[in-house]
Amino acid sequence: MEDQLGALTTIFTEMYYWLTVVLMFLIHVGFCMYEVGVSRYKHHQHTLMKNTMLIPLVTITWYFFGWWIYSAFVNGPYLAESIMDGNSGLQLGGGFGANDMANPISSIMAVNLGDHINGVFWAAFLLFSWTAASIVSGAVIERIRISAFGILAIAIGSVFWTIDASWGWHFDGWMVKVLGYHDAYASGVIHAVCGGFALGVLIVLGPRIGKFVNGNPVNIGPRNPWLVTLGLFLIYTGFWGFYAACNIPIIDLQGEYGLEGTYFTATTIYITPTTLSGITFNFLMSLSGGLLAGYVVSKGDPFWTYSSGLAGIICASAGNDLYHPLQSMVIAMVGVVIMHRLHFWVERRFKIDDAVGAVAVHGYAGVVGLVICGFVLWGYPSSGYWDTPINPVGMIIGAIIMFGLLGLLPGYVIAKILNSMGKLRIPKEVELAGMDFDTMEAAKNDQKVYAAAEK
């Protein structure tokens, strides 16, 4: 470290990301509580184990190849040149040069007294990956095999959301340069892609037993409203940390990035200026707009009211680095009304059983947020590096890529393969008895008692 100011900047940045990682861990705690609150008692342990095991599966695979995907594929279909030295698109550690951050056997991926940033920055992205897998987890509760979910968690957590982040959530991503794509707080690159992926899986997985009677949907409501409420409030809290983690604190623009200017105290991942103060306004206004709209459109239903707070944030997230607070509030309201109506239309029309509304809250709200962003921020620069402006056409194409190409399509294909092997869904008798071991054993004992009584 060259001087005291440089040392303080480094220490602050390291602690900044470390704290955001801790806050984002609450998202995972919230998802566990939320899903258990929705599921029936006989599936509780299975639901918790599914969400627990994604942690090691996604962490290890993210370490070995997830981070490499993010750094290696910024050029995607090679529609634009990369400004990152040495980035061939298929080069281990591509785009990081001597830093070699994406190489899992590099010495920098260990205790390194000269490294104060890479590990905590890597961990922030890892928590994004956990979130991606958890979004899918909620949609498929009470009927999927843990082994199948593990494969799906790795696919969305360490591959597909990472590809779309490389393309559209990177200052050198081809979607940013060519399409004018802008998604500061991940309406698309996490939420829309995961909602699409979940929908692809659900098409193959099918509904829970008893969800549809004579073709009509039956409401299988939350079994523990307290856990649902607390879980979603923890997700709100962790999402606040997520917003902070999407920013880069204290940047020397000229020294580090070759741009005109001196320092920004906060920038988005696109190296465009913002402030924590501004995004605090917008986060809280979009949360509030979502809650109000959810309460009205669901006629006071608690589950959809709480879920709509999250959907409101997600819908406004694409442009919450630049929106006025009142814009954030209105955009959140519009997104909630659309996602709520679309959820029930898709459920009735296509017999899709999304147990927690994940496709709607994350997928539909994320897509709506991308489209609205294209119109509201039309003409703003998509990145600090490029002249390509944010525009409706680019954002609509981006939404299709996120939800459809990198979300729904791979989710459907992987689920179809697993289903053809008989490895996707649990047997009917297990689903009826309950997927928790104790419940299954109790059911077996009951059957023995009944058999003995009949004799």
C-alpha positions in Angstrom: 0.0 0.0 0.0 1.5 3.3 -1.2 0.2 5.6 1.5 -2.3 5.9 4.4 -5.1 7.0 2.2 -4.6 4.0 -0.1 -4.4 1.7 3.0 -7.7 3.1 4.4 -9.4 2.7 1.0 -8.3 -0.9 0.7 -9.4 -1.7 4.3 -12.7 0.0 3.8 -13.4 -1.8 0.5 -12.5 -5.2 2.0 -14.7 -4.7 5.1 -17.5 -3.2 2.9 -17.8 -6.4 0.8 -17.3 -8.6 3.9 -20.3 -7.0 5.6 -22.5 -7.3 2.5 -21.8 -11.0 2.3 -22.9 -11.4 5.9 -26.1 -9.4 5.2 -26.8 -11.5 2.1 -26.5 -14.7 4.1 -29.8 -13.6 5.7 -31.4 -14.1 2.2 -30.7 -17.8 2.5 -31.9 -17.9 6.1 -35.1 -16.2 4.9 -35.6 -18.6 2.0 -35.3 -21.6 4.4 -37.9 -20.1 6.7 -40.1 -19.0 3.9 -40.2 -22.3 2.1 -40.7 -24.3 5.3 -43.6 -21.9 6.2 -45.3 -22.7 2.8 -44.7 -26.5 2.8 -46.7 -29.0 4.7 -45.3 -30.6 7.9 -44.5 -34.0 6.3 -42.1 -32.3 3.9 -40.3 -29.8 6.3 -37.0 -31.7 6.7 -36.7 -32.4 3.0 -37.4 -28.7 2.2 -34.7 -27.6 4.7 -32.2 -30.2 3.5 -32.7 -29.2 -0.1 -31.9 -25.6 0.7 -29.0 -26.6 2.9 -27.2 -28.8 0.4 -27.2 -26.2 -2.3 -24.7 -24.3 -0.2 -21.8 -26.8 -0.6 -22.8 -27.8 -4.1 -22.9 -24.3 -5.5 -20.0 -23.0 -3.5 -17.6 -25.7 -4.7 -18.7 -25.6 -8.3 -18.6 -21.8 -8.2 -15.0 -22.0 -7.0 -13.9 -24.4 -9.7 -15.7 -23.0 -12.8 -18.5 -20.5 -12.0 -16.2 -17.5 -11.5 -14.3 -18.5 -14.6 -17.5 -18.4 -16.7 -18.2 -14.9 -15.5 -14.8 -13.7 -16.5 -14.3 -15.7 -19.7 -17.5 -15.1 -21.6 -18.1 -11.4 -21.6 -18.0 -11.4 -25.4 -20.6 -14.1 -25.7 -21.3 -14.5 -29.5 -18.4 -12.1 -30.2 -20.5 -9.2 -31.5 -18.1 -6.7 -30.0 -14.5 -6.5 -29.1 -13.4 -6.8 -25.5 -11.3 -4.2 -23.9 -10.0 -6.7 -21.4 -6.4 -7.8 -22.1 -5.9 -11.4 -22.8 -9.6 -12.3 -22.8 -10.1 -15.0 -25.5 -13.4 -16.1 -24.2 -12.1 -19.6 -23.4 -8.9 -18.7 -21.5 -8.6 -19.9 -17.9 -8.6 -16.7 -15.9 -9.5 -14.8 -19.1 -9.8 -11.1 -18.5 -7.9 -11.0 -15.2 -4.3 -11.2 -16.5 -1.8 -11.5 -13.8 -4.5 -11.5 -11.2 -5.7 -14.9 -12.4 -8.7 -14.7 -10.1 -10.6 -17.3 -12.1 -8.0 -20.0 -11.8 -9.0 -22.3 -9.0 -5.4 -23.4 -8.4 -3.9 -19.9 -8.4 -2.1 -18.9 -5.2 -4.3 -15.9 -5.0 -7.2 -18.2 -4.1 -5.7 -18.9 -0.7 -4.3 -17.0 2.2 -2.5 -14.1 0.4 -1.3 -11.2 2.5 -1.3 -9.0 -0.6 -4.9 -9.7 -1.5 -7.6 -7.7 0.3 -10.4 -7.6 -2.3 -10.7 -10.7 -4.4 -11.9 -13.1 -1.8 -14.7 -11.0 -0.5 -15.7 -9.9 -4.0 -15.8 -13.5 -5.1 -17.9 -14.3 -2.0 -20.4 -11.6 -2.8 -20.9 -13.2 -6.2 -21.2 -16.6 -4.6 -24.0 -15.4 -2.4 -25.8 -14.2 -5.6 -25.4 -17.8 -6.8 -26.9 -19.2 -3.7 -29.8 -16.8 -4.2 -30.3 -18.1 -7.8 -30.5 -21.7 -6.7 -32.9 -20.8 -3.7 -35.3 -19.1 -6.1 -35.7 -22.3 -8.0 -35.9 -24.3 -4.8 -39.1 -22.7 -3.6 -41.0 -23.3 -6.8 -40.4 -27.1 -6.7 -41.0 -28.0 -3.1 -42.8 -31.2 -2.0 -42.2 -33.3 -5.1 -38.6 -33.1 -6.4 -35.7 -35.5 -5.5 -32.9 -33.9 -3.6 -30.4 -35.4 -6.1 -32.3 -33.8 -9.0 -32.5 -30.5 -7.3 -28.7 -30.6 -6.6 -28.0 -30.9 -10.4 -30.5 -28.1 -11.1 -28.9 -25.9 -8.4 -25.4 -26.3 -9.9 -26.8 -25.6 -13.4 -28.5 -22.3 -12.4 -26.2 -21.3 -9.6 -22.8 -21.9 -11.2 -23.6 -21.9 -15.0 -26.6 -20.2 -16.5 -27.0 -17.1 -14.2 -23.2 -16.7 -14.4 -23.4 -16.7 -18.2 -26.0 -14.0 -18.3 -24.1 -12.0 -15.7 -21.0 -12.2 -17.9 -23.1 -11.0 -20.9 -25.2 -8.3 -19.2 -23.9 -7.6 -15.7 -20.3 -6.7 -16.6 -18.9 -3.3 -17.8 -17.4 -5.2 -20.8 -20.4 -7.5 -21.4 -21.5 -7.8 -25.0 -25.2 -7.1 -24.2 -24.1 -3.8 -22.5 -22.1 -2.8 -25.5 -24.3 -3.9 -28.3 -27.9 -3.8 -26.9 -27.5 -1.0 -24.4 -28.6 -3.4 -21.6 -28.7 -2.0 -18.1 -29.6 -4.0 -15.0 -27.9 -2.4 -12.0 -29.5 -4.5 -9.3 -30.3 -7.6 -11.2 -33.9 -7.6 -12.2 -32.9 -9.8 -15.1 -29.5 -11.3 -14.5 -30.6 -13.1 -11.3 -34.3 -12.8 -11.0 -35.7 -13.1 -14.5 -33.3 -15.9 -15.5 -34.1 -17.9 -12.3 -37.8 -17.4 -12.7 -37.6 -18.6 -16.3 -35.4 -21.6 -15.2 -37.9 -22.5 -12.5 -40.8 -22.4 -15.0 -38.9 -24.7 -17.4 -38.5 -27.2 -14.6 -42.1 -26.9 -13.4 -43.4 -27.7 -16.9 -41.7 -31.1 -16.7 -42.1 -31.7 -13.0 -45.8 -31.3 -12.9 -48.1 -30.2 -10.1 -48.3 -31.5 -6.6 -50.9 -34.2 -6.0 -54.2 -32.6 -5.2 -53.3 -29.2 -6.6 -55.8 -29.5 -9.5 -59.2 -31.1 -9.1 -61.2 -31.5 -12.3 -58.8 -29.1 -13.9 -59.4 -26.3 -11.4 -56.5 -25.1 -9.1 -56.9 -25.7 -5.4 -55.2 -23.3 -3.0 -52.6 -25.1 -0.9 -51.9 -22.2 1.4 -48.9 -21.6 3.7 -48.9 -23.9 6.8 -47.0 -21.5 9.0 -47.8 -17.8 8.3 -45.3 -16.7 11.0 -42.4 -18.4 9.3 -43.4 -17.0 5.9 -43.6 -13.5 7.3 -40.3 -13.7 9.1 -38.6 -15.4 6.2 -39.6 -12.7 3.7 -38.6 -9.9 6.1 -35.2 -11.5 6.4 -35.0 -11.7 2.6 -35.9 -7.9 2.5 -33.0 -7.3 4.9 -30.6 -9.5 3.0 -31.7 -7.8 -0.3 -30.6 -4.5 1.2 -27.1 -6.0 1.6 -27.4 -7.3 -2.0 -28.0 -3.8 -3.3 -24.8 -2.6 -1.5 -22.8 -5.6 -2.8 -23.8 -4.6 -6.4 -21.9 -1.3 -5.9 -18.1 -0.7 -6.0 -17.0 1.7 -3.2 -14.3 4.3 -3.7 -13.0 4.0 -7.2 -10.0 5.8 -8.7 -11.5 6.1 -12.2 -8.3 7.3 -13.9 -5.8 5.1 -12.1 -7.8 1.8 -12.1 -10.1 2.1 -15.1 -8.5 4.6 -17.5 -11.6 6.9 -17.4 -11.7 10.7 -17.1 -12.3 11.9 -13.5 -10.9 11.3 -10.1 -12.9 9.3 -7.6 -16.4 8.1 -7.2 -17.6 7.0 -3.7 -19.9 4.4 -5.3 -20.5 3.1 -8.7 -22.6 0.3 -10.2 -21.1 -2.8 -11.6 -21.1 -0.9 -15.0 -18.8 1.8 -13.5 -21.6 4.4 -13.6 -21.9 6.7 -10.6 -24.5 6.2 -7.9 -24.8 6.7 -4.1 -25.9 4.5 -1.2 -28.1 7.3 -0.2 -29.9 7.3 -3.5 -30.4 3.6 -3.6 -31.7 3.6 0.0 -34.5 5.9 -1.1 -35.3 3.7 -4.1 -35.1 0.4 -2.3 -37.5 1.5 0.4 -39.9 3.2 -2.0 -40.0 0.1 -4.3 -40.6 -2.1 -1.3 -43.4 0.1 -0.1 -45.0 0.4 -3.5 -44.9 -3.4 -3.9 -46.5 -4.0 -0.5 -49.3 -1.6 -1.1 -50.0 -2.9 -4.6 -49.9 -6.5 -3.3 -52.3 -5.8 -0.5 -54.8 -4.2 -2.9 -54.5 -6.7 -5.8 -54.6 -9.8 -3.6 -57.5 -8.3 -1.5 -55.4 -8.4 1.7 -54.0 -11.9 1.3 -51.0 -12.0 3.6 -48.8 -14.4 1.5 -49.2 -12.3 -1.6 -48.8 -9.0 0.2 -45.4 -10.0 1.7 -44.3 -11.6 -1.6 -45.3 -8.5 -3.5 -42.9 -6.4 -1.4 -40.1 -8.5 -2.8 -41.6 -8.4 -6.3 -41.7 -4.6 -6.1 -38.1 -4.4 -5.3 -37.2 -6.8 -8.1 -39.2 -4.9 -10.7 -37.5 -1.6 -9.9 -34.0 -3.1 -9.5 -32.9 -2.7 -13.1 -32.9 1.1 -12.9 -32.8 1.8 -9.2 -29.4 3.4 -9.6 -31.0 6.2 -11.6 -34.7 6.3 -10.8 -36.4 9.0 -8.8 -37.9 7.5 -5.6 -41.5 8.1 -6.9 -40.6 6.3 -10.2 -39.4 3.4 -8.1 -42.6 3.3 -6.2 -44.9 3.4 -9.3 -42.8 0.9 -11.2 -43.0 -1.5 -8.3 -46.7 -1.2 -8.2 -47.1 -1.8 -11.9 -44.8 -4.8 -11.7 -46.8 -6.3 -8.8 -50.2 -6.0 -10.5 -48.8 -7.7 -13.7 -47.0 -10.5 -12.0 -49.9 -11.3 -9.7 -52.4 -11.5 -12.5 -50.0 -13.4 -14.8 -49.3 -16.0 -12.1 -52.9 -17.0 -11.7 -53.6 -16.9 -15.5 -50.6 -19.2 -16.2 -51.7 -21.5 -13.3 -55.2 -21.9 -14.7 -54.3 -22.0 -18.4 -51.2 -24.3 -18.3 -51.7 -26.1 -15.0 -48.4 -24.9 -13.6 -48.0 -25.5 -9.8 -45.5 -22.9 -8.6 -45.7 -23.5 -4.8 -44.3 -20.2 -3.6 -45.0 -18.0 -6.7 -41.3 -17.8 -7.5 -41.8 -17.6 -11.2 -44.1 -14.7 -10.8 -42.2 -12.8 -8.0 -38.8 -13.2 -9.6 -39.4 -14.1 -13.2 -42.4 -12.0 -14.3 -41.5 -9.1 -12.1 -37.9 -9.1 -13.4 -39.0 -9.2 -17.0 -41.4 -6.3 -16.5 -38.7 -4.4 -14.7 -36.3 -4.7 -17.6 -38.9 -3.6 -20.1 -39.9 -0.6 -18.1 -36.3 0.4 -17.5 -35.8 0.5 -21.3 -38.4 3.2 -21.6 -37.9 5.2 -18.4 -34.1 5.4 -18.8 -34.1 5.6 -22.6 -30.9 7.5 -23.6 -28.9 7.1 -20.4 -25.5 5.5 -20.9 -25.6 1.7 -20.3 -22.0 1.8 -19.0 -19.2 4.2 -18.0 -17.2 2.7 -20.9 -19.6 2.7 -23.8 -21.7 5.2 -25.7 -24.5 2.7 -26.3 -27.6 4.2 -24.7 -30.2 2.3 -22.7 -33.2 1.7 -25.0 -36.4 -0.3 -25.1 -35.5 -2.6 -27.9 -32.2 -3.6 -26.3 -33.9 -4.2 -22.9 -36.7 -6.3 -24.5 -34.2 -8.4 -26.3 -32.3 -8.7 -23.1 -35.4 -9.8 -21.2 -36.0 -12.5 -23.8 -32.4 -13.7 -23.4 -32.5 -13.7 -19.7 -35.9 -15.3 -19.1 -36.1 -17.5 -22.2 -32.8 -18.4 -23.7 -30.7 -18.7 -20.5 -33.6 -19.5 -18.1 -36.7 -21.4 -19.4 -34.9 -23.3 -22.1 -32.0 -24.9 -20.1 -34.4 -25.5 -17.1 -36.8 -27.4 -19.4 -34.1 -29.4 -21.1 -32.2 -30.5 -17.9 -35.5 -31.4 -16.2 -36.6 -33.3 -19.3 -33.4 -35.4 -19.2 -33.7 -36.1 -15.5 -37.3 -37.0 -16.0 -36.5 -39.4 -18.8 -34.1 -41.2 -16.5 -36.7 -41.4 -13.7 -34.6 -39.2 -11.5 -36.7 -35.9 -11.3 -39.8 -36.6 -9.2 -40.3 -38.7 -6.1 -42.7 -41.7 -6.3 -46.4 -41.0 -5.7 -46.6 -43.0 -2.5 -43.7 -41.1 -1.0 -45.2 -37.8 -1.9 -48.5 -38.8 -0.2 -46.8 -40.1 2.9 -44.3 -37.3 3.1 -40.7 -36.9 2.1 -39.3 -36.7 5.6 -37.8 -39.9 6.8 -39.6 -39.9 10.1 -42.9 -39.3 8.5 -42.3 -42.1 5.9 -41.3 -44.5 8.7 -44.4 -43.6 10.7 -46.5 -44.2 7.6 -45.0 -47.7 7.2 -45.6 -48.5 10.8 -49.3 -47.4 10.4 -49.6 -49.7 7.4 -48.3 -52.6 9.5 -50.8 -51.8 12.3 -53.7 -51.6 9.8 -52.6 -54.9 8.2 -52.4 -56.6 11.6 -55.8 -55.3 12.6 -57.4 -56.6 9.4 -56.0 -60.1 10.1 
